[in-house]
Amino acid sequence: MFVVLWQFQVKSGLEKEFEKVYGPDGAWASLFRASPAYRGTRLLRDTSIPSSYLTMDFWDSQAAYGAFRKDNASRYSELDRRCEAITERESRLGGLEVPAPPPASA
């Protein structure tokens, strides 16, 4: 499993709009669903800074995510441009691999 982690600072008053677009049923998740390797999105909101969010996008592998980005570059860029209106800042925090659990002992 591979997870792409992003942090966002949302423009004041646009938090609900952001949640609709970036949540698990939003425009980004709809785009990602074009890939059978996409496994879902989690949206997290900072409790002490209500305009600060994290997204976690789950993929089968880093290679699958890379292939999706390459194959959908124009659609990805177009949606990213449209979303600039609701965010002040976005930062890719990393691509994280979820290690496989150790085998169960016999």
N, C-alpha and C positions, 0 to 999 in steps of 0.2 A: 504494500500500500504506500502511496505517495501523497503527501499533503502540501498544498501551496497555501502559504499564510500571508495575508495582506492586512495592513493597518490603515484606517481611514479617519480623517478628521472631517466631519460633515458640517456643511454650512448651517448656521443657526436657523432653526425653524423648518429645516428640511429633513429632519430625522425620520419621520414616518415615510416620506418618499424614498429615502435611502433604504429603509428596511424592506419596502416593497420590491425595489429593484435588485438588491443584493441578497435578499433572503433565499431560503431553500426553494421557493416557488417563483422567484423573480426572473428578470430578463437574463441575468447571467447564467443562472441554473438552466434556463430554457435553451440557451445557446450551447452550454456544455453537454446537454442531453443528446446532442447530435452524435456524441461519441459513446459507443458501448462500454468504454473503459472509465467513464465518469461514474462516481459512486455517491455523490451528494455534496451538499454545502451546509456548513454551520455558520451562523451569524452570532457574534458575541458583542455585547454592549458593555462598556466600562460603567460601573455603578457610581464612580466618583466624578467621571467626566462624561456626561450623557451624550456628547457629540462625538465621542471616540468609539470606534468599532474595530473588531477583527473579523475577517472571514477566513474560513478553512474550507478549501475545495479538495475533495478526496478523489483520487485516481488510482487505477490499478498499478501504474508504474510511472516513473519519470519519463520513460520513452513514450508511453501512451499520451501523456500530457504534452510532450514536445511535438509529437505527430499531430495532435489536435490543433495546437497553436499554429503550426506550419500550414495545415490544410484549411484553417479557418481564419487566417491572418486578417483578411479584409473585414470580415464580419466582426471579429474581435475588436479591431481598431475603431470601427464605426460605432460600436456600442460604447467603447471606452470614451470616445469623443463626446457622445451624447451625455454620458454620466459626469463629465467634468463640471456641469452646471450645478451639481448638488454636493460636490466635495471641495474642500479647501486644500486637502493634501492626501496623497496616498503613497504608501511605501510597501514594497514587497519585502517582507521580513525573511522569507526563505522558502526553499523547497525541502521538505523534511521526509525522510523515509521512515516508515513505521517498521521496526524490526519484527521479524517473525517470532512468535513465542517459542520458547524452548520445547523440544519434544517431551511428551509426558513420560514419566518413568514407568517402567514395566512392573 
